[in-house]
Amino acid sequence: MNPRTNRVIARIRVGGQPYGITSAPDSVWVGNNASDSVTKIDTRSNRVVARVPVGDRPIGIGYDGGAVWVANFGDGAITRIDAGTATVQARIVVPGEHEDVAFGFGSVWVPNEEGTVTRLDPATMELRATIPVAADPDFALVADGSVWTTAYQGRAISRIDPATNAVASSLRVAAGLQGIAFDRGTLWVANYDQGRLLHLDAVTGKVLRRWGTGGGPRDVLLAARSVWVANSRSPTLMRLTPR
């Protein structure tokens, strides 16, 4: 999509039920939930240049330090792929069902729907910590010196202190939260159940404003001076430009 015109400029067939997406230099990577693979797209040609098998239901996906990381919902696998060669470098199984992966403080952070966040060493793939958080964490965010997780079934956003590997504070919120983004002391959060985008104070959790989004808002992104919300049941992409 061209952010200047809000128009789709290319459609690319990637695989069964595309879910997670991330960008790397000159490429975009998509996790295919139904075909157990990750697709690499060349952004200069808008063509698929590689498909990498990674295991059962790859949903969480992210890029960091030359590697694409994939978190599987179906078999609990975390896979590290070389972004240049599109080859699997390492794989570890972390118990639980995963929908996201985040990076920061020299670690890989993986929320597990069973109520924990796993901290991994990116070089060795060794477990550094397992941190209890609010029930059913789906999305994770590294921002403002902390690791934040939303909770779909729980009623709190958990803020993890990476120095202690423990929850430093919890923001009381409604259940049903999914994607999360941080901007200047505030949080943008998608409430999947309510069909709303929430703007929250990051210290108190107070709702500053809310917007209707359409069916099933799943993920949130801040880019091009706008807030972007992906709606999984509409299906639409909403763009909000706050004033």
Beta strands, then each sheet from edge to edge (+ up, - down):
strand 1: 18-24
strand 2: 27-32
strand 3: 37-42
strand 4: 47-53
strand 5: 58-64
strand 6: 67-72
strand 7: 77-82
strand 8: 87-93
strand 9: 102-104
strand 10: 107-112
strand 11: 116-120
strand 12: 127-132
strand 13: 137-143
strand 14: 146-151
strand 15: 156-161
strand 16: 166-172
strand 17: 177-183
strand 18: 186-191
strand 19: 196-201
strand 20: 207-212
strand 21: 217-223
strand 22: 226-231
strand 23: 236-240
sheet 1: 1+ 2- 3+ 4-
sheet 2: 5+ 6- 7+ 8-
sheet 3: 9+ 10- 11+ 12-
sheet 4: 13+ 14- 15+ 16-
sheet 5: 17+ 18- 19+ 20-
sheet 6: 21+ 22- 23+
end
